Amino acid sequence: MARNPYSVLGVVPSASDADIRAAFRKLAKQYHPDRNKDDKKAEEKFKEISAAFDIIGDADRRKKYDRGEIDEQGRERAHAGYRQWSGPGSQGPGAQGPGAQGAGAYGPGGPFSGSGYTGGFANKGDFDDLGDIFADLFGRGRAGGAQGFEQAGAMRGRDLKYRLEVEFLDAARGAKKRVTMPDGRVLDINIPAGVDDGQTLRLKGQGEPGVSGGPPGDVYVEVAVKPHALFERVGDDIHIEAPISLKEAVLGGKITAPTIAGEVAITVPKNSSSGAVLRLKGRGVAREGKKPGDQYVKLKIMLPDGGDEELEEFVKSWSGGGAVPRKHFAGV
């Protein structure tokens, strides 16, 4: 007697379609005949989970099952009054009621064929749905229809996803990181210059090994760039704030400022105000194949900590030069 399809797939009746598909993927991969050569129990389990998915993996048939219109084998119940699908083992185009199709309704291999299994589907949509799933599992394009499942053999390894924290300067300049994976493998990961926060890097063939000669999966690494105490990145440009003394602001002069490639000397023009921005052309992020960005240095005048008596006396006697710094406030 067929079991409740929800129990077979290990999901609750309120499970979402995505949860049902995920459960089927996991079990189908675990019990696939190519992974379990000459294992009759695994073969029977594979048939059972396939039949269960044929019932609740299809939205319309799932609703009919939940309403009690079809049983665990997809057969219409006697009171349903719907037209029964005529497939292998059915009694005719209008057959109804329990036993109308019999055990041959899905054939000896469950609701799809492949790796020695044969059988039928209620409609072509079943092939399309399972074709999508098994194309993922086997790592091949959709072949369409029964032919695609008959050719199913080698299974592509599972992709793995990780998150990697990267220092700001390593992300800006590029770097090579040696990391130990959860399975103990050590991988060298090339961090390209200018990698963005949240960008995903693909390590081809570094995922789980394939089955029965199938190719390995890939590793996908999501990069998380740590913030920097001085630098801020906007696109490929770098922004920093450079403190200067009052004397440097008034008289101008040379100061050193950090860039992502090291310190450089810059000239502060005479009579510079706080908020003035200096541009260092080509000192930003240089991504491969693209013009490098610039660095922008925002000046900030800093007065002496604790005050300066000499400066205070000078300002008291200074006329101010007639400047009115807030003249734009007038008339507001």
ABEGO torsion letter per residue (X at the ends): XBBBAAAAAGBBAABBAAAAAAAAAAAAAAABAAABBGBAAAAAAAAAAAAAAAAAABAAAAAAAAAGABBAAGBBBAAAGBBBBBBBGBAEAABBEBGAAEAAAAEAAEABBEGGBBEBBABAAAAAAAAAAAAAAAGBBBAEEAAAAAABBBBBBBBBBBBBBBBAAAAAAEBBBBBBBAAGBBBBBBBBBGBBBGBBBBBBGABBBBBGGBBBBBBBBBBBBBBBAABBBBEABBBBBBBBBAAAAAAEEBBBBBBAAEBBBBBBBBGBBBGBBBBBBGABBBBBGBBBBBBBBBBBBBBBBGEBAAAAAAAAABAGGGBBAAAAABGX
